[in-house]
Amino acid sequence: MSIEVFNESGRGEINEEELIDVARYALWTLDVHLSAELCIHIVDLATIEDLHVRWMDLPGPTDVMSFPMDELSPGWGRKDGPPTSPAMLGDIMLCPDFAQGQADRAGHSLAHELDLLTVHGVLHLLGFDHVTPEDEQKMFSLQNEILANWYDSQEERGVTFGPKPSGAAAFPSAADRDDTQGQ
């Protein structure tokens, strides 16, 4: 699985290996074949605001945006199946400057917020959305399950990226996220 990170934000404290690991774990959990590829771009406020206005016709910056390419879904080219040709899932755009405010309000680290947003972005690349209340509940529940399991799997996988945060704000419901967006 090829995952590239491009840090264009000017923030050097971002752990790119952590973002790659959480994205890879999410894709593995969703049974995406190892030949899948994706890019994670870490951008500044001006860049994410431009993209938000241009592609979503929504004012102001945001935390994460996803741009799917091949619109693959969970189970595509099952990881235990025959080899498939490489497929570009798409791009995830993360804005740590925006995410920092969300992390501060939730009482957890920027690293955790970016991990959460990376899983959120992966789900969007695979066709999950939160347009209807039912889809929103399903997506956020799956996002939180993947992220919690990622933390729990670290010791077994021989990696450590930080302790699993506790508290409801660390694994928010869709309603919780709506309360903190754009404040």
Secondary structure, DSSP 8 states (H G I E B T S, - for coil): -EEEEEE-SS-TT--HHHHHHHHHHHHHHTT--TTEEEEEEE--HHHHHHHHHHHH---S--SEEEEESS---TTTT-TTSS----EEEEEEEE-HHHHHHHHHHHTS-HHHHHHHHHHHHHHHHTT---SSHHHHHHHHHHHHHHHHHHHHHHHHHT--------SGGGS--HHHHHHHTT-
